[in-house]
Amino acid sequence: MSKITDIFPNASHVMLKHLDESTDLEVWKYARKNGYTIVTKDSDFNELAISRGSPPKIIWIKIGNCRVNDIVQLLKENHHGMIEFLEDEFSAIFEI
């Protein structure tokens, strides 16, 4: 996570929160309770946001197989848009 903490200092990972073997719903509930935004390539979180609402907000990365560095670069390139999304109380899903 240290690669993106320069733009999102409170970023974490499900493994660091001991949620790596949890269901999507458990991760979603944890994020909601603890004020996290979920960054994912998994469409299941999009469906949770639609059915259960926000928070948590979902940043849905819609790219195929790639390296972690590619995802970090994509997040950095979209930093401004993500900040606007996070500040918008009416938006629940941001696709990149």
Backbone atoms as SQL, in Angstrom:
CREATE TABLE atoms (id INTEGER PRIMARY KEY, chain TEXT, resi INTEGER, resn TEXT, atom TEXT, x REAL, y REAL, z REAL);
INSERT INTO atoms VALUES
  (1, 'A', 1, 'MET', 'N', 0.808, -1.205, 0.000),
  (2, 'A', 1, 'MET', 'CA', 0.000, 0.000, 0.000),
  (3, 'A', 1, 'MET', 'C', 0.844, 1.259, 0.000),
  (4, 'A', 2, 'SER', 'N', 2.101, 1.136, 0.341),
  (5, 'A', 2, 'SER', 'CA', 2.920, 2.337, 0.441),
  (6, 'A', 2, 'SER', 'C', 3.013, 3.083, -0.883),
  (7, 'A', 3, 'LYS', 'N', 2.705, 2.430, -1.984),
  (8, 'A', 3, 'LYS', 'CA', 2.790, 3.090, -3.277),
  (9, 'A', 3, 'LYS', 'C', 1.703, 4.143, -3.475),
  (10, 'A', 4, 'ILE', 'N', 0.576, 4.025, -2.796),
  (11, 'A', 4, 'ILE', 'CA', -0.477, 5.023, -2.970),
  (12, 'A', 4, 'ILE', 'C', -0.705, 5.874, -1.728),
  (13, 'A', 5, 'THR', 'N', 0.013, 5.603, -0.670),
  (14, 'A', 5, 'THR', 'CA', -0.218, 6.376, 0.546),
  (15, 'A', 5, 'THR', 'C', 0.260, 7.819, 0.429),
  (16, 'A', 6, 'ASP', 'N', 1.022, 8.139, -0.609),
  (17, 'A', 6, 'ASP', 'CA', 1.391, 9.539, -0.798),
  (18, 'A', 6, 'ASP', 'C', 0.190, 10.368, -1.239),
  (19, 'A', 7, 'ILE', 'N', -0.798, 9.755, -1.903),
  (20, 'A', 7, 'ILE', 'CA', -2.007, 10.498, -2.289),
  (21, 'A', 7, 'ILE', 'C', -3.201, 10.165, -1.404),
  (22, 'A', 8, 'PHE', 'N', -3.191, 8.991, -0.809),
  (23, 'A', 8, 'PHE', 'CA', -4.234, 8.587, 0.130),
  (24, 'A', 8, 'PHE', 'C', -3.554, 8.021, 1.376),
  (25, 'A', 9, 'PRO', 'N', -3.155, 8.892, 2.305),
  (26, 'A', 9, 'PRO', 'CA', -2.353, 8.452, 3.457),
  (27, 'A', 9, 'PRO', 'C', -3.023, 7.424, 4.362),
  (28, 'A', 10, 'ASN', 'N', -4.325, 7.342, 4.368),
  (29, 'A', 10, 'ASN', 'CA', -5.012, 6.374, 5.228),
  (30, 'A', 10, 'ASN', 'C', -5.394, 5.094, 4.500),
  (31, 'A', 11, 'ALA', 'N', -4.867, 4.906, 3.292),
  (32, 'A', 11, 'ALA', 'CA', -5.176, 3.708, 2.511),
  (33, 'A', 11, 'ALA', 'C', -4.694, 2.469, 3.253),
  (34, 'A', 12, 'SER', 'N', -5.440, 1.394, 3.076),
  (35, 'A', 12, 'SER', 'CA', -5.078, 0.124, 3.678),
  (36, 'A', 12, 'SER', 'C', -5.420, -0.980, 2.686),
  (37, 'A', 13, 'HIS', 'N', -5.275, -2.200, 3.112),
  (38, 'A', 13, 'HIS', 'CA', -5.562, -3.356, 2.266),
  (39, 'A', 13, 'HIS', 'C', -6.310, -4.374, 3.107),
  (40, 'A', 14, 'VAL', 'N', -7.174, -5.161, 2.472),
  (41, 'A', 14, 'VAL', 'CA', -7.951, -6.137, 3.232),
  (42, 'A', 14, 'VAL', 'C', -7.055, -7.086, 4.023),
  (43, 'A', 15, 'MET', 'N', -5.889, -7.414, 3.487),
  (44, 'A', 15, 'MET', 'CA', -4.976, -8.307, 4.224),
  (45, 'A', 15, 'MET', 'C', -4.502, -7.658, 5.522),
  (46, 'A', 16, 'LEU', 'N', -4.254, -6.357, 5.492),
  (47, 'A', 16, 'LEU', 'CA', -3.789, -5.659, 6.691),
  (48, 'A', 16, 'LEU', 'C', -4.884, -5.555, 7.751),
  (49, 'A', 17, 'LYS', 'N', -6.119, -5.672, 7.324),
  (50, 'A', 17, 'LYS', 'CA', -7.265, -5.622, 8.243),
  (51, 'A', 17, 'LYS', 'C', -7.784, -7.017, 8.565),
  (52, 'A', 18, 'HIS', 'N', -7.046, -8.032, 8.127),
  (53, 'A', 18, 'HIS', 'CA', -7.403, -9.439, 8.358),
  (54, 'A', 18, 'HIS', 'C', -8.765, -9.784, 7.765),
  (55, 'A', 19, 'LEU', 'N', -9.047, -9.211, 6.595),
  (56, 'A', 19, 'LEU', 'CA', -10.307, -9.453, 5.904),
  (57, 'A', 19, 'LEU', 'C', -10.105, -10.189, 4.578),
  (58, 'A', 20, 'ASP', 'N', -8.898, -10.667, 4.323),
  (59, 'A', 20, 'ASP', 'CA', -8.586, -11.258, 3.027),
  (60, 'A', 20, 'ASP', 'C', -9.338, -12.556, 2.752),
  (61, 'A', 21, 'GLU', 'N', -9.875, -13.192, 3.773),
  (62, 'A', 21, 'GLU', 'CA', -10.683, -14.396, 3.560),
  (63, 'A', 21, 'GLU', 'C', -12.161, -14.141, 3.878),
  (64, 'A', 22, 'SER', 'N', -12.524, -12.885, 3.999),
  (65, 'A', 22, 'SER', 'CA', -13.908, -12.504, 4.302),
  (66, 'A', 22, 'SER', 'C', -14.731, -12.439, 3.027),
  (67, 'A', 23, 'THR', 'N', -16.037, -12.510, 3.191),
  (68, 'A', 23, 'THR', 'CA', -16.930, -12.350, 2.050),
  (69, 'A', 23, 'THR', 'C', -16.963, -10.883, 1.627),
  (70, 'A', 24, 'ASP', 'N', -17.447, -10.655, 0.417),
  (71, 'A', 24, 'ASP', 'CA', -17.588, -9.276, -0.049),
  (72, 'A', 24, 'ASP', 'C', -18.484, -8.474, 0.885),
  (73, 'A', 25, 'LEU', 'N', -19.566, -9.091, 1.358),
  (74, 'A', 25, 'LEU', 'CA', -20.480, -8.389, 2.256),
  (75, 'A', 25, 'LEU', 'C', -19.789, -8.024, 3.570),
  (76, 'A', 26, 'GLU', 'N', -18.955, -8.899, 4.097),
  (77, 'A', 26, 'GLU', 'CA', -18.217, -8.588, 5.331),
  (78, 'A', 26, 'GLU', 'C', -17.250, -7.427, 5.115),
  (79, 'A', 27, 'VAL', 'N', -16.574, -7.412, 3.974),
  (80, 'A', 27, 'VAL', 'CA', -15.670, -6.305, 3.647),
  (81, 'A', 27, 'VAL', 'C', -16.473, -5.020, 3.508),
  (82, 'A', 28, 'TRP', 'N', -17.612, -5.091, 2.816),
  (83, 'A', 28, 'TRP', 'CA', -18.470, -3.935, 2.621),
  (84, 'A', 28, 'TRP', 'C', -18.934, -3.365, 3.968),
  (85, 'A', 29, 'LYS', 'N', -19.378, -4.253, 4.869),
  (86, 'A', 29, 'LYS', 'CA', -19.828, -3.816, 6.196),
  (87, 'A', 29, 'LYS', 'C', -18.685, -3.183, 6.990),
  (88, 'A', 30, 'TYR', 'N', -17.489, -3.767, 6.912),
  (89, 'A', 30, 'TYR', 'CA', -16.336, -3.210, 7.614),
  (90, 'A', 30, 'TYR', 'C', -16.025, -1.807, 7.076),
  (91, 'A', 31, 'ALA', 'N', -16.028, -1.670, 5.760),
  (92, 'A', 31, 'ALA', 'CA', -15.755, -0.366, 5.156),
  (93, 'A', 31, 'ALA', 'C', -16.799, 0.658, 5.583),
  (94, 'A', 32, 'ARG', 'N', -18.043, 0.254, 5.607),
  (95, 'A', 32, 'ARG', 'CA', -19.127, 1.164, 6.016),
  (96, 'A', 32, 'ARG', 'C', -18.938, 1.614, 7.466),
  (97, 'A', 33, 'LYS', 'N', -18.664, 0.659, 8.348),
  (98, 'A', 33, 'LYS', 'CA', -18.514, 0.957, 9.773),
  (99, 'A', 33, 'LYS', 'C', -17.299, 1.832, 10.062),
  (100, 'A', 34, 'ASN', 'N', -16.235, 1.659, 9.269),
  (101, 'A', 34, 'ASN', 'CA', -14.967, 2.329, 9.560),
  (102, 'A', 34, 'ASN', 'C', -14.620, 3.470, 8.614),
  (103, 'A', 35, 'GLY', 'N', -15.547, 3.870, 7.774),
  (104, 'A', 35, 'GLY', 'CA', -15.354, 5.033, 6.926),
  (105, 'A', 35, 'GLY', 'C', -14.392, 4.840, 5.765),
  (106, 'A', 36, 'TYR', 'N', -14.271, 3.624, 5.289),
  (107, 'A', 36, 'TYR', 'CA', -13.397, 3.354, 4.151),
  (108, 'A', 36, 'TYR', 'C', -14.162, 3.443, 2.844),
  (109, 'A', 37, 'THR', 'N', -13.434, 3.741, 1.783),
  (110, 'A', 37, 'THR', 'CA', -13.903, 3.607, 0.415),
  (111, 'A', 37, 'THR', 'C', -13.302, 2.312, -0.108),
  (112, 'A', 38, 'ILE', 'N', -14.066, 1.543, -0.847),
  (113, 'A', 38, 'ILE', 'CA', -13.563, 0.289, -1.400),
  (114, 'A', 38, 'ILE', 'C', -13.057, 0.535, -2.817),
  (115, 'A', 39, 'VAL', 'N', -11.812, 0.158, -3.060),
  (116, 'A', 39, 'VAL', 'CA', -11.222, 0.214, -4.393),
  (117, 'A', 39, 'VAL', 'C', -11.108, -1.235, -4.854),
  (118, 'A', 40, 'THR', 'N', -11.747, -1.555, -5.981),
  (119, 'A', 40, 'THR', 'CA', -11.864, -2.949, -6.384),
  (120, 'A', 40, 'THR', 'C', -11.932, -3.118, -7.892),
  (121, 'A', 41, 'LYS', 'N', -11.588, -4.304, -8.340),
  (122, 'A', 41, 'LYS', 'CA', -11.825, -4.713, -9.721),
  (123, 'A', 41, 'LYS', 'C', -13.036, -5.649, -9.788),
  (124, 'A', 42, 'ASP', 'N', -13.654, -5.902, -8.666),
  (125, 'A', 42, 'ASP', 'CA', -14.737, -6.864, -8.519),
  (126, 'A', 42, 'ASP', 'C', -16.098, -6.184, -8.693),
  (127, 'A', 43, 'SER', 'N', -16.888, -6.644, -9.661),
  (128, 'A', 43, 'SER', 'CA', -18.205, -6.042, -9.904),
  (129, 'A', 43, 'SER', 'C', -19.195, -6.306, -8.774),
  (130, 'A', 44, 'ASP', 'N', -18.900, -7.285, -7.916),
  (131, 'A', 44, 'ASP', 'CA', -19.810, -7.588, -6.807),
  (132, 'A', 44, 'ASP', 'C', -20.003, -6.387, -5.883),
  (133, 'A', 45, 'PHE', 'N', -18.974, -5.582, -5.694),
  (134, 'A', 45, 'PHE', 'CA', -19.103, -4.411, -4.826),
  (135, 'A', 45, 'PHE', 'C', -19.993, -3.354, -5.471),
  (136, 'A', 46, 'ASN', 'N', -19.964, -3.276, -6.785),
  (137, 'A', 46, 'ASN', 'CA', -20.870, -2.391, -7.504),
  (138, 'A', 46, 'ASN', 'C', -22.306, -2.797, -7.213),
  (139, 'A', 47, 'GLU', 'N', -22.577, -4.089, -7.262),
  (140, 'A', 47, 'GLU', 'CA', -23.918, -4.594, -6.991),
  (141, 'A', 47, 'GLU', 'C', -24.333, -4.331, -5.545),
  (142, 'A', 48, 'LEU', 'N', -23.396, -4.460, -4.607),
  (143, 'A', 48, 'LEU', 'CA', -23.704, -4.144, -3.203),
  (144, 'A', 48, 'LEU', 'C', -24.051, -2.671, -3.044),
  (145, 'A', 49, 'ALA', 'N', -23.313, -1.812, -3.722),
  (146, 'A', 49, 'ALA', 'CA', -23.591, -0.373, -3.638),
  (147, 'A', 49, 'ALA', 'C', -24.981, -0.058, -4.182),
  (148, 'A', 50, 'ILE', 'N', -25.366, -0.747, -5.247),
  (149, 'A', 50, 'ILE', 'CA', -26.687, -0.519, -5.829),
  (150, 'A', 50, 'ILE', 'C', -27.788, -1.034, -4.897),
  (151, 'A', 51, 'SER', 'N', -27.586, -2.211, -4.326),
  (152, 'A', 51, 'SER', 'CA', -28.641, -2.801, -3.497),
  (153, 'A', 51, 'SER', 'C', -28.668, -2.269, -2.068),
  (154, 'A', 52, 'ARG', 'N', -27.525, -1.879, -1.528),
  (155, 'A', 52, 'ARG', 'CA', -27.459, -1.466, -0.120),
  (156, 'A', 52, 'ARG', 'C', -27.169, 0.021, 0.066),
  (157, 'A', 53, 'GLY', 'N', -26.819, 0.701, -0.989),
  (158, 'A', 53, 'GLY', 'CA', -26.548, 2.128, -0.900),
  (159, 'A', 53, 'GLY', 'C', -25.142, 2.440, -0.440),
  (160, 'A', 54, 'SER', 'N', -24.943, 3.703, -0.175),
  (161, 'A', 54, 'SER', 'CA', -23.638, 4.214, 0.216),
  (162, 'A', 54, 'SER', 'C', -23.792, 4.956, 1.535),
  (163, 'A', 55, 'PRO', 'N', -22.843, 4.955, 2.424),
  (164, 'A', 55, 'PRO', 'CA', -21.499, 4.407, 2.292),
  (165, 'A', 55, 'PRO', 'C', -21.479, 2.893, 2.412),
  (166, 'A', 56, 'PRO', 'N', -20.374, 2.289, 2.063),
  (167, 'A', 56, 'PRO', 'CA', -19.149, 2.904, 1.564),
  (168, 'A', 56, 'PRO', 'C', -19.261, 3.233, 0.082),
  (169, 'A', 57, 'LYS', 'N', -18.415, 4.151, -0.327),
  (170, 'A', 57, 'LYS', 'CA', -18.298, 4.471, -1.737),
  (171, 'A', 57, 'LYS', 'C', -17.416, 3.409, -2.389),
  (172, 'A', 58, 'ILE', 'N', -17.634, 3.220, -3.690),
  (173, 'A', 58, 'ILE', 'CA', -16.901, 2.208, -4.437),
  (174, 'A', 58, 'ILE', 'C', -16.142, 2.869, -5.579),
  (175, 'A', 59, 'ILE', 'N', -14.849, 2.606, -5.659),
  (176, 'A', 59, 'ILE', 'CA', -14.059, 2.974, -6.829),
  (177, 'A', 59, 'ILE', 'C', -13.811, 1.666, -7.572),
  (178, 'A', 60, 'TRP', 'N', -14.439, 1.558, -8.735),
  (179, 'A', 60, 'TRP', 'CA', -14.436, 0.312, -9.501),
  (180, 'A', 60, 'TRP', 'C', -13.448, 0.438, -10.650),
  (181, 'A', 61, 'ILE', 'N', -12.388, -0.317, -10.580),
  (182, 'A', 61, 'ILE', 'CA', -11.348, -0.316, -11.603),
  (183, 'A', 61, 'ILE', 'C', -11.747, -1.335, -12.659),
  (184, 'A', 62, 'LYS', 'N', -12.052, -0.850, -13.838),
  (185, 'A', 62, 'LYS', 'CA', -12.577, -1.705, -14.895),
  (186, 'A', 62, 'LYS', 'C', -11.520, -1.940, -15.979),
  (187, 'A', 63, 'ILE', 'N', -10.438, -2.593, -15.579),
  (188, 'A', 63, 'ILE', 'CA', -9.414, -2.988, -16.539),
  (189, 'A', 63, 'ILE', 'C', -9.147, -4.478, -16.361),
  (190, 'A', 64, 'GLY', 'N', -8.616, -5.079, -17.372),
  (191, 'A', 64, 'GLY', 'CA', -8.327, -6.506, -17.322),
  (192, 'A', 64, 'GLY', 'C', -7.107, -6.804, -16.465),
  (193, 'A', 65, 'ASN', 'N', -6.543, -7.961, -16.690),
  (194, 'A', 65, 'ASN', 'CA', -5.348, -8.364, -15.955),
  (195, 'A', 65, 'ASN', 'C', -4.236, -7.351, -16.165),
  (196, 'A', 66, 'CYS', 'N', -3.588, -7.003, -15.087),
  (197, 'A', 66, 'CYS', 'CA', -2.507, -6.035, -15.166),
  (198, 'A', 66, 'CYS', 'C', -1.631, -6.180, -13.929),
  (199, 'A', 67, 'ARG', 'N', -0.551, -5.450, -13.940),
  (200, 'A', 67, 'ARG', 'CA', 0.361, -5.462, -12.801),
  (201, 'A', 67, 'ARG', 'C', -0.125, -4.465, -11.743),
  (202, 'A', 68, 'VAL', 'N', 0.297, -4.676, -10.510),
  (203, 'A', 68, 'VAL', 'CA', -0.051, -3.761, -9.409),
  (204, 'A', 68, 'VAL', 'C', 0.412, -2.349, -9.752),
  (205, 'A', 69, 'ASN', 'N', 1.585, -2.215, -10.327),
  (206, 'A', 69, 'ASN', 'CA', 2.086, -0.882, -10.687),
  (207, 'A', 69, 'ASN', 'C', 1.165, -0.174, -11.676),
  (208, 'A', 70, 'ASP', 'N', 0.507, -0.937, -12.565),
  (209, 'A', 70, 'ASP', 'CA', -0.445, -0.336, -13.505),
  (210, 'A', 70, 'ASP', 'C', -1.650, 0.233, -12.767),
  (211, 'A', 71, 'ILE', 'N', -2.110, -0.479, -11.756),
  (212, 'A', 71, 'ILE', 'CA', -3.248, -0.002, -10.960),
  (213, 'A', 71, 'ILE', 'C', -2.856, 1.242, -10.175),
  (214, 'A', 72, 'VAL', 'N', -1.677, 1.219, -9.574),
  (215, 'A', 72, 'VAL', 'CA', -1.199, 2.388, -8.829),
  (216, 'A', 72, 'VAL', 'C', -1.133, 3.591, -9.753),
  (217, 'A', 73, 'GLN', 'N', -0.595, 3.411, -10.946),
  (218, 'A', 73, 'GLN', 'CA', -0.504, 4.512, -11.912),
  (219, 'A', 73, 'GLN', 'C', -1.886, 5.021, -12.290),
  (220, 'A', 74, 'LEU', 'N', -2.830, 4.112, -12.515),
  (221, 'A', 74, 'LEU', 'CA', -4.203, 4.490, -12.852),
  (222, 'A', 74, 'LEU', 'C', -4.837, 5.307, -11.729),
  (223, 'A', 75, 'LEU', 'N', -4.626, 4.885, -10.492),
  (224, 'A', 75, 'LEU', 'CA', -5.158, 5.628, -9.350),
  (225, 'A', 75, 'LEU', 'C', -4.545, 7.016, -9.261),
  (226, 'A', 76, 'LYS', 'N', -3.248, 7.101, -9.473),
  (227, 'A', 76, 'LYS', 'CA', -2.583, 8.412, -9.423),
  (228, 'A', 76, 'LYS', 'C', -3.083, 9.325, -10.542),
  (229, 'A', 77, 'GLU', 'N', -3.281, 8.765, -11.726),
  (230, 'A', 77, 'GLU', 'CA', -3.769, 9.569, -12.856),
  (231, 'A', 77, 'GLU', 'C', -5.195, 10.070, -12.627),
  (232, 'A', 78, 'ASN', 'N', -5.973, 9.358, -11.847),
  (233, 'A', 78, 'ASN', 'CA', -7.367, 9.720, -11.594),
  (234, 'A', 78, 'ASN', 'C', -7.584, 10.335, -10.217),
  (235, 'A', 79, 'HIS', 'N', -6.520, 10.737, -9.561),
  (236, 'A', 79, 'HIS', 'CA', -6.580, 11.270, -8.197),
  (237, 'A', 79, 'HIS', 'C', -7.579, 12.424, -8.077),
  (238, 'A', 80, 'HIS', 'N', -7.488, 13.384, -8.974),
  (239, 'A', 80, 'HIS', 'CA', -8.365, 14.557, -8.894),
  (240, 'A', 80, 'HIS', 'C', -9.841, 14.139, -9.008),
  (241, 'A', 81, 'GLY', 'N', -10.149, 13.279, -9.968),
  (242, 'A', 81, 'GLY', 'CA', -11.522, 12.809, -10.141),
  (243, 'A', 81, 'GLY', 'C', -12.015, 12.026, -8.939),
  (244, 'A', 82, 'MET', 'N', -11.129, 11.240, -8.336),
  (245, 'A', 82, 'MET', 'CA', -11.520, 10.464, -7.155),
  (246, 'A', 82, 'MET', 'C', -11.804, 11.386, -5.978),
  (247, 'A', 83, 'ILE', 'N', -11.019, 12.438, -5.812),
  (248, 'A', 83, 'ILE', 'CA', -11.259, 13.394, -4.726),
  (249, 'A', 83, 'ILE', 'C', -12.625, 14.053, -4.904),
  (250, 'A', 84, 'GLU', 'N', -12.929, 14.480, -6.125),
  (251, 'A', 84, 'GLU', 'CA', -14.244, 15.079, -6.386),
  (252, 'A', 84, 'GLU', 'C', -15.360, 14.081, -6.080),
  (253, 'A', 85, 'PHE', 'N', -15.172, 12.837, -6.481),
  (254, 'A', 85, 'PHE', 'CA', -16.150, 11.784, -6.208),
  (255, 'A', 85, 'PHE', 'C', -16.342, 11.590, -4.706),
  (256, 'A', 86, 'LEU', 'N', -15.256, 11.536, -3.968),
  (257, 'A', 86, 'LEU', 'CA', -15.347, 11.309, -2.520),
  (258, 'A', 86, 'LEU', 'C', -16.038, 12.464, -1.806),
  (259, 'A', 87, 'GLU', 'N', -15.928, 13.659, -2.360),
  (260, 'A', 87, 'GLU', 'CA', -16.557, 14.829, -1.749),
  (261, 'A', 87, 'GLU', 'C', -18.024, 14.979, -2.146),
  (262, 'A', 88, 'ASP', 'N', -18.466, 14.266, -3.171),
  (263, 'A', 88, 'ASP', 'CA', -19.844, 14.343, -3.661),
  (264, 'A', 88, 'ASP', 'C', -20.727, 13.401, -2.842),
  (265, 'A', 89, 'GLU', 'N', -21.589, 13.952, -2.019),
  (266, 'A', 89, 'GLU', 'CA', -22.407, 13.130, -1.133),
  (267, 'A', 89, 'GLU', 'C', -23.442, 12.287, -1.857),
  (268, 'A', 90, 'PHE', 'N', -23.692, 12.566, -3.130),
  (269, 'A', 90, 'PHE', 'CA', -24.730, 11.843, -3.858),
  (270, 'A', 90, 'PHE', 'C', -24.193, 10.715, -4.735),
  (271, 'A', 91, 'SER', 'N', -22.891, 10.659, -4.923),
  (272, 'A', 91, 'SER', 'CA', -22.293, 9.644, -5.784),
  (273, 'A', 91, 'SER', 'C', -21.862, 8.429, -4.951),
  (274, 'A', 92, 'ALA', 'N', -22.079, 7.243, -5.502),
  (275, 'A', 92, 'ALA', 'CA', -21.727, 6.019, -4.774),
  (276, 'A', 92, 'ALA', 'C', -20.659, 5.191, -5.488),
  (277, 'A', 93, 'ILE', 'N', -20.583, 5.310, -6.810),
  (278, 'A', 93, 'ILE', 'CA', -19.671, 4.477, -7.589),
  (279, 'A', 93, 'ILE', 'C', -18.892, 5.355, -8.562),
  (280, 'A', 94, 'PHE', 'N', -17.579, 5.180, -8.591),
  (281, 'A', 94, 'PHE', 'CA', -16.696, 5.882, -9.517),
  (282, 'A', 94, 'PHE', 'C', -15.974, 4.833, -10.336),
  (283, 'A', 95, 'GLU', 'N', -16.154, 4.856, -11.644),
  (284, 'A', 95, 'GLU', 'CA', -15.540, 3.868, -12.518),
  (285, 'A', 95, 'GLU', 'C', -14.313, 4.443, -13.212),
  (286, 'A', 96, 'ILE', 'N', -13.241, 3.672, -13.160),
  (287, 'A', 96, 'ILE', 'CA', -12.050, 4.056, -13.923),
  (288, 'A', 96, 'ILE', 'C', -11.506, 2.832, -14.646);
